[in-house]
């Protein structure tokens, strides 16, 4: 028979885990900050994708403004610029679409982790794969036990950069 405490191992004490012995969610904010900050990134990114696609798909309209510029050299260089710019903006839009898709996945992961009260969750590919999916996954999670989530790497590139700056400009008082 499965250990009844197994499903509560990955819960924070304020969420009823370890020494909170399955109490409520008093004082726990869950993943509100992460969800809100990730959601804040999506709208501007989606707007920029729309703008980039408009540049890519609206080259004829933009080129039409150059027809009466008076200099054939300017017309040709303007057309070449718009063609290359449109291609680049299209590429940016395609890659930004992939980023938006991953951000939506991260939000879904944080929301599910918040509902399941998972301690120290971050949306790595491995952790996202460990989240329960469907009724059978939820049943397994609750009755058999939750897998342990990977810890967020301590030494990220951002933390290394921040430490370097702090050491250089640490105490200038």
Backbone as CSV, one residue per row, in Angstrom:
resi,resn,N_x,N_y,N_z,CA_x,CA_y,CA_z,C_x,C_y,C_z
1,UNK,0.836,-1.183,0.000,0.000,0.000,0.000,0.881,1.247,0.000
2,UNK,0.416,2.268,-0.647,1.187,3.506,-0.781,1.227,4.271,0.534
3,UNK,2.306,4.994,0.715,2.474,5.819,1.899,1.505,6.993,1.830
4,UNK,0.644,7.192,2.841,-0.332,8.289,2.781,0.320,9.665,2.826
5,UNK,1.549,9.738,3.349,2.235,11.025,3.403,2.969,11.344,2.106
6,UNK,3.101,10.372,1.213,3.900,10.557,-0.001,3.400,11.711,-0.848
7,UNK,2.099,11.881,-0.952,1.587,12.942,-1.816,1.804,14.329,-1.234
8,UNK,2.168,14.433,0.026,2.345,15.732,0.665,3.807,16.119,0.837
9,UNK,4.717,15.272,0.379,6.143,15.515,0.564,6.590,16.807,-0.096
10,UNK,6.087,17.111,-1.275,6.545,18.283,-2.021,5.754,19.545,-1.712
11,UNK,4.985,19.530,-0.666,4.215,20.725,-0.313,4.965,21.548,0.725
12,UNK,4.845,22.847,0.599,5.470,23.742,1.566,4.727,23.627,2.894
13,UNK,5.385,23.932,4.045,4.703,23.857,5.331,3.427,24.693,5.379
14,UNK,3.430,25.874,4.764,2.229,26.707,4.776,1.124,26.105,3.924
15,UNK,1.486,25.115,3.108,0.500,24.462,2.253,0.132,23.088,2.790
16,UNK,0.517,22.796,4.031,0.149,21.531,4.640,1.198,20.457,4.517
17,UNK,2.343,20.766,3.936,3.383,19.760,3.747,4.200,19.537,4.998
18,UNK,5.284,18.799,4.833,6.233,18.400,5.855,5.735,18.570,7.291
19,UNK,5.958,19.724,7.931,5.565,19.884,9.332,4.259,20.647,9.484
20,UNK,3.679,21.109,8.387,2.370,21.756,8.447,1.270,20.724,8.582
21,UNK,1.619,19.447,8.426,0.705,18.314,8.533,-0.655,18.567,7.909
22,UNK,-0.625,18.923,6.639,-1.804,18.968,5.773,-2.794,20.064,6.148
23,UNK,-2.312,21.076,6.850,-3.174,22.210,7.163,-3.512,22.976,5.905
24,UNK,-4.216,24.065,6.045,-4.673,24.827,4.887,-3.562,25.555,4.173
25,UNK,-3.939,26.608,3.523,-3.017,27.367,2.700,-2.827,28.756,3.303
26,UNK,-2.798,28.818,4.630,-2.731,30.103,5.308,-1.444,30.837,4.979
27,UNK,-1.584,32.055,4.509,-0.442,32.912,4.271,0.376,32.589,3.040
28,UNK,0.016,31.581,2.306,0.795,31.219,1.118,0.252,31.960,-0.093
29,UNK,1.138,32.611,-0.821,0.727,33.325,-2.029,0.856,32.459,-3.264
30,UNK,1.372,31.263,-3.112,1.503,30.375,-4.264,2.432,30.964,-5.303
31,UNK,2.033,30.850,-6.558,2.869,31.302,-7.665,2.288,32.552,-8.321
32,UNK,1.584,33.378,-7.551,0.946,34.570,-8.118,1.956,35.474,-8.819
33,UNK,3.109,35.658,-8.212,4.100,36.578,-8.769,4.603,36.073,-10.109
34,UNK,4.957,34.794,-10.177,5.456,34.247,-11.431,4.398,34.306,-12.518
35,UNK,3.176,33.933,-12.181,2.093,33.937,-13.162,1.854,35.348,-13.676
36,UNK,1.788,36.316,-12.763,1.535,37.702,-13.169,2.678,38.245,-14.026
37,UNK,3.915,37.936,-13.653,5.035,38.475,-14.433,5.111,37.835,-15.815
38,UNK,4.809,36.544,-15.903,4.831,35.884,-17.215,3.685,36.392,-18.081
39,UNK,2.505,36.567,-17.482,1.368,37.103,-18.247,1.680,38.505,-18.757
40,UNK,2.425,39.277,-17.976,2.784,40.631,-18.379,3.696,40.675,-19.600
41,UNK,4.402,39.599,-19.863,5.286,39.542,-21.030,4.537,39.213,-22.318
42,UNK,3.432,38.503,-22.190,2.773,37.951,-23.374,2.121,39.018,-24.248
43,UNK,1.347,39.933,-23.664,0.604,40.918,-24.467,1.526,41.772,-25.349
44,UNK,2.597,42.376,-24.804,3.471,43.167,-25.684,4.143,42.319,-26.764
45,UNK,4.474,41.094,-26.415,5.108,40.218,-27.398,4.136,39.864,-28.522
46,UNK,2.889,39.574,-28.165,1.885,39.273,-29.194,1.623,40.491,-30.080
47,UNK,1.609,41.686,-29.479,1.413,42.906,-30.266,2.572,43.114,-31.244
48,UNK,3.784,42.832,-30.792,4.927,43.007,-31.687,4.910,41.975,-32.810
49,UNK,4.377,40.784,-32.540,4.242,39.765,-33.588,3.275,40.254,-34.656
50,UNK,2.176,40.860,-34.224,1.197,41.395,-35.182,1.847,42.482,-36.034
51,UNK,2.613,43.373,-35.406,3.303,44.427,-36.148,4.329,43.875,-37.124
52,UNK,5.079,42.874,-36.685,6.093,42.274,-37.560,5.445,41.589,-38.757
53,UNK,4.337,40.918,-38.530,3.629,40.261,-39.643,3.041,41.305,-40.598
54,UNK,2.606,42.443,-40.057,2.079,43.506,-40.913,3.175,44.050,-41.825
55,UNK,4.380,44.186,-41.297,5.502,44.649,-42.126,5.825,43.608,-43.189
56,UNK,5.860,42.340,-42.790,6.188,41.276,-43.742,5.142,41.180,-44.849
57,UNK,3.870,41.223,-44.467,2.790,41.020,-45.440,2.357,42.297,-46.149
58,UNK,2.784,43.455,-45.679,2.344,44.709,-46.270,3.411,45.434,-47.057
59,UNK,4.341,44.699,-47.631,5.443,45.324,-48.357,4.974,46.096,-49.582
60,UNK,3.952,45.586,-50.269,3.459,46.277,-51.476,2.892,47.649,-51.106
61,UNK,2.157,47.672,-50.012,1.558,48.940,-49.577,2.654,49.936,-49.185
62,UNK,3.664,49.442,-48.468,4.763,50.324,-48.074,5.564,50.790,-49.290
63,UNK,5.748,49.903,-50.252,6.486,50.250,-51.469,5.725,51.276,-52.297
64,UNK,4.409,51.245,-52.245,3.592,52.187,-53.010,3.881,53.631,-52.601
65,UNK,4.244,53.841,-51.347,4.563,55.194,-50.892,5.845,55.719,-51.539
66,UNK,6.689,54.806,-52.010,7.958,55.213,-52.619,7.833,55.524,-54.113
67,UNK,6.703,55.230,-54.738,6.542,55.371,-56.190,6.759,56.805,-56.671
68,UNK,6.411,57.752,-55.850,6.483,59.158,-56.279,7.613,59.905,-55.574
69,UNK,8.688,59.206,-55.254,9.790,59.859,-54.541,10.646,60.716,-55.470
70,UNK,10.587,60.481,-56.775,11.287,61.327,-57.725,12.654,60.834,-58.150
71,UNK,13.214,59.870,-57.474,14.544,59.362,-57.841,14.476,57.840,-57.966
72,UNK,14.798,57.302,-59.144,14.735,55.850,-59.337,15.691,55.084,-58.415
73,UNK,16.838,55.685,-58.094,17.785,55.027,-57.193,17.176,54.860,-55.803
74,UNK,16.482,55.902,-55.358,15.829,55.858,-54.054,14.711,54.819,-54.048
75,UNK,13.966,54.740,-55.143,12.891,53.757,-55.260,13.450,52.336,-55.176
76,UNK,14.511,52.051,-55.909,15.089,50.698,-55.918,15.691,50.334,-54.560
77,UNK,16.431,51.271,-53.972,17.026,50.965,-52.663,15.945,50.833,-51.588
78,UNK,14.884,51.639,-51.698,13.763,51.527,-50.761,13.059,50.186,-50.877
79,UNK,12.847,49.723,-52.126,12.216,48.415,-52.340,13.086,47.294,-51.767
80,UNK,14.397,47.380,-52.022,15.314,46.355,-51.506,15.312,46.343,-49.977
81,UNK,15.329,47.540,-49.393,15.300,47.629,-47.933,14.023,47.018,-47.379
82,UNK,12.872,47.382,-47.950,11.599,46.863,-47.453,11.505,45.347,-47.607
83,UNK,12.062,44.820,-48.690,12.037,43.371,-48.897,12.860,42.653,-47.817
84,UNK,14.060,43.163,-47.559,14.916,42.544,-46.546,14.359,42.751,-45.143
85,UNK,13.845,43.932,-44.885,13.262,44.232,-43.583,12.041,43.346,-43.355
86,UNK,11.207,43.206,-44.369,10.026,42.349,-44.262,10.398,40.905,-43.977
87,UNK,11.437,40.407,-44.640,11.891,39.041,-44.390,12.343,38.894,-42.938
88,UNK,13.156,39.838,-42.474,13.649,39.791,-41.095,12.528,39.877,-40.076
89,UNK,11.567,40.748,-40.323,10.435,40.877,-39.403,9.600,39.598,-39.391
90,UNK,9.471,38.949,-40.539,8.754,37.673,-40.599,9.451,36.601,-39.776
91,UNK,10.779,36.568,-39.873,11.549,35.603,-39.079,11.381,35.883,-37.586
92,UNK,11.456,37.161,-37.206,11.250,37.523,-35.800,9.862,37.110,-35.323
93,UNK,8.855,37.327,-36.145,7.487,36.959,-35.775,7.363,35.458,-35.569
94,UNK,7.989,34.677,-36.442,7.929,33.219,-36.294,8.563,32.769,-34.984
95,UNK,9.715,33.332,-34.655,10.389,32.950,-33.411,9.639,33.479,-32.192
96,UNK,9.067,34.657,-32.297,8.298,35.205,-31.181,7.049,34.367,-30.929
97,UNK,6.457,33.809,-31.980,5.319,32.902,-31.798,5.713,31.705,-30.937
98,UNK,6.895,31.166,-31.181,7.374,30.026,-30.389,7.586,30.434,-28.931
99,UNK,8.093,31.647,-28.714,8.296,32.141,-27.354,6.955,32.317,-26.650
100,UNK,5.972,32.882,-27.341,4.640,33.073,-26.753,4.036,31.723,-26.374
101,UNK,4.201,30.744,-27.243,3.679,29.403,-26.955,4.309,28.834,-25.684
102,UNK,5.625,29.005,-25.534,6.304,28.508,-24.327,5.873,29.281,-23.082
103,UNK,5.605,30.578,-23.239,5.136,31.355,-22.092,3.763,30.873,-21.635
104,UNK,2.882,30.566,-22.578,1.577,30.013,-22.210,1.737,28.667,-21.502
105,UNK,2.680,27.844,-21.957,2.946,26.568,-21.288,3.441,26.805,-19.862
106,UNK,4.308,27.806,-19.686,4.822,28.117,-18.351,3.700,28.570,-17.434
107,UNK,2.797,29.401,-17.940,1.662,29.848,-17.126,0.808,28.658,-16.718
108,UNK,0.516,27.778,-17.671,-0.286,26.591,-17.356,0.421,25.737,-16.304
109,UNK,1.733,25.599,-16.424,2.494,24.831,-15.441,2.440,25.455,-14.062
110,UNK,2.636,26.784,-13.979,2.559,27.465,-12.687,1.157,27.356,-12.085
111,UNK,0.127,27.479,-12.918,-1.235,27.392,-12.391,-1.519,25.989,-11.849
112,UNK,-1.105,24.969,-12.585,-1.311,23.601,-12.119,-0.488,23.333,-10.865
113,UNK,0.747,23.824,-10.835,1.589,23.657,-9.648,0.966,24.357,-8.450
114,UNK,0.356,25.508,-8.674,-0.306,26.231,-7.599,-1.519,25.451,-7.103
115,UNK,-2.314,24.914,-8.024,-3.483,24.122,-7.632,-3.082,22.852,-6.885
116,UNK,-1.997,22.231,-7.327,-1.528,20.992,-6.696,-0.652,21.279,-5.477
117,UNK,-0.377,22.561,-5.239,0.436,23.019,-4.110,1.816,22.375,-4.108
118,UNK,2.470,22.472,-5.242,3.802,21.900,-5.401,4.830,22.917,-4.935
119,UNK,5.714,22.481,-4.081,6.741,23.351,-3.518,7.896,23.503,-4.510
120,UNK,8.438,24.696,-4.633,9.640,24.988,-5.432,9.521,24.594,-6.896
121,UNK,8.394,24.849,-7.500,8.202,24.495,-8.906,8.796,25.567,-9.800
122,UNK,9.407,25.151,-10.874,9.795,26.050,-11.964,9.591,25.267,-13.251
123,UNK,9.193,25.943,-14.336,8.725,25.234,-15.534,9.821,24.727,-16.472
124,UNK,10.695,23.868,-15.970,11.665,23.225,-16.862,10.923,22.139,-17.643
125,UNK,11.513,21.669,-18.714,10.875,20.602,-19.491,10.642,19.364,-18.630
126,UNK,11.606,19.032,-17.771,11.477,17.856,-16.913,10.337,18.024,-15.913
127,UNK,10.244,19.198,-15.280,9.178,19.431,-14.307,7.810,19.484,-14.971
128,UNK,7.737,20.066,-16.159,6.450,20.118,-16.867,5.973,18.699,-17.193
129,UNK,6.909,17.812,-17.528,6.543,16.430,-17.851,6.079,15.669,-16.617
130,UNK,6.497,16.099,-15.435,6.113,15.411,-14.199,4.737,15.820,-13.696
131,UNK,4.189,16.920,-14.208,2.868,17.356,-13.759,1.812,16.356,-14.213
132,UNK,0.783,16.144,-13.383,-0.246,15.172,-13.764,-1.069,15.663,-14.946
133,UNK,-1.448,14.717,-15.794,-2.247,15.046,-16.967,-3.456,14.126,-16.994
134,UNK,-4.643,14.701,-16.960,-5.863,13.903,-17.020,-6.216,13.286,-15.678
135,UNK,-7.325,12.566,-15.674,-7.844,11.974,-14.440,-6.908,10.900,-13.892
136,UNK,-6.363,10.067,-14.780,-5.472,8.995,-14.324,-4.193,9.571,-13.720
137,UNK,-3.651,10.610,-14.346,-2.454,11.248,-13.817,-2.696,11.877,-12.463
138,UNK,-3.846,12.517,-12.307,-4.182,13.136,-11.021,-4.366,12.067,-9.946
139,UNK,-5.046,10.963,-10.307,-5.254,9.879,-9.350,-3.912,9.317,-8.903
140,UNK,-3.027,9.074,-9.858,-1.704,8.536,-9.550,-0.936,9.499,-8.652
141,UNK,-1.018,10.776,-8.966,-0.333,11.815,-8.188,-0.825,11.798,-6.741
142,UNK,-2.139,11.684,-6.554,-2.719,11.759,-5.214,-2.589,10.458,-4.428
143,UNK,-2.678,9.309,-5.094,-2.718,8.040,-4.376,-1.398,7.278,-4.374
144,UNK,-0.601,7.436,-5.382,0.677,6.735,-5.444,1.792,7.632,-4.923
145,UNK,1.740,8.887,-5.274,2.745,9.834,-4.809,3.220,10.727,-5.931
146,UNK,3.608,11.900,-5.547,4.076,12.885,-6.524,5.574,12.727,-6.728
147,UNK,6.031,12.840,-7.968,7.480,12.787,-8.191,8.130,14.054,-7.647
148,UNK,9.380,13.940,-7.290,10.087,15.109,-6.775,10.475,16.010,-7.939
149,UNK,10.225,17.279,-7.780,10.537,18.251,-8.824,12.015,18.615,-8.777
150,UNK,12.554,18.914,-9.946,13.931,19.393,-10.030,14.021,20.762,-9.388
151,UNK,15.105,20.992,-8.706,15.339,22.318,-8.125,15.805,23.262,-9.222
152,UNK,15.474,24.526,-9.048,15.955,25.545,-9.976,17.477,25.621,-9.843
153,UNK,18.195,25.661,-10.957,19.660,25.730,-10.867,20.089,26.965,-10.078
154,UNK,20.988,26.745,-9.148,21.466,27.847,-8.311,22.318,28.822,-9.107
155,UNK,23.119,28.278,-9.990,24.100,29.097,-10.685,23.680,29.337,-12.134
156,UNK,22.724,30.216,-12.327,22.294,30.545,-13.678,23.214,31.617,-14.253
157,UNK,23.124,31.835,-15.527,23.946,32.865,-16.170,23.642,34.235,-15.578
158,UNK,22.360,34.484,-15.277,21.972,35.766,-14.697,22.578,35.940,-13.307
159,UNK,22.559,34.882,-12.487,23.128,35.010,-11.146,24.645,35.201,-11.205
160,UNK,25.316,34.535,-12.155,26.757,34.735,-12.325,27.056,36.178,-12.714
161,UNK,26.260,36.710,-13.644,26.439,38.089,-14.090,26.199,39.062,-12.938
162,UNK,25.142,38.813,-12.157,24.827,39.694,-11.032,25.947,39.659,-9.991
163,UNK,26.479,38.472,-9.698,27.580,38.363,-8.738,28.812,39.118,-9.222
164,UNK,29.083,39.019,-10.523,30.239,39.717,-11.089,30.076,41.228,-10.920
165,UNK,28.879,41.735,-11.226,28.639,43.169,-11.071,28.721,43.592,-9.615
166,UNK,28.184,42.766,-8.722,28.228,43.105,-7.305,29.656,43.130,-6.785
167,UNK,30.486,42.213,-7.281,31.878,42.209,-6.819,32.635,43.426,-7.347
168,UNK,32.322,43.852,-8.570,32.999,45.011,-9.150,32.538,46.320,-8.524
169,UNK,31.230,46.426,-8.311,30.673,47.691,-7.829,30.069,47.554,-6.443
170,UNK,30.470,46.525,-5.722,29.901,46.181,-4.421,29.650,47.345,-3.489
171,UNK,30.651,47.732,-2.746,30.457,48.759,-1.730,31.238,50.000,-2.132
172,UNK,30.536,50.950,-2.696,31.183,52.194,-3.133,30.871,53.354,-2.199
173,UNK,30.422,53.054,-0.993,30.062,54.133,-0.070,31.260,54.730,0.599
